């Protein structure tokens, strides 16, 4: 069984970021806030509240986001795993 190299992992992350970059940025921001603030304070942050998440989700269609993991796996997986 072939192992994924760091280049393979970076390629998959890059391809996923192309399709869903704003979603990934949103959830990374929430994670950093959870490290520095209490849980109940994160919801009151204007950048990372429920309304801003709805705006980010509305910008994406399922037709745009759904094929991203499949294409990333097809292009970045080692030949033995394809």
Secondary structure, 3 states (H helix, E strand, C coil): CCCCCHHHHHHHHHHHHHHHHHHHHHHHHHHHHHHHCCHHHHCCCHHHCHHHHHHHHHCCCHHHHCHHHHHHHHHHCCHHHC
